[in-house]
């Protein structure tokens, strides 16, 4: 797994073009962290989808690949080191984020 891995490149492109997705991910992860000591990044991604298609004004919702959940989990823990370990992690190309 390297910086040139196509999955890492694809995620970086998606993230750069869709900063609102990470903003929503952070918001919902912080809400979960208020009540839980551990949670699923994949569940947060599903919550972002729900919010974008049901609760927001976007009738189409946001298209988010399930494979992005480990990337967002690592970004979140980088931005919130006090919550390191909140998401269960396995070795992943996302470790390169």
Buried (B, 14 or more C-beta within 10 A) or exposed (E): EEEEEEBBEBBBEBBEEBEEBBEBBBBBBEEBBEEEEEBBBBBBBBBBBEBBEEEEEEEEBBEBEEBBBBBBBBBBBEEBEEBEEBBEBEEBBBEBB
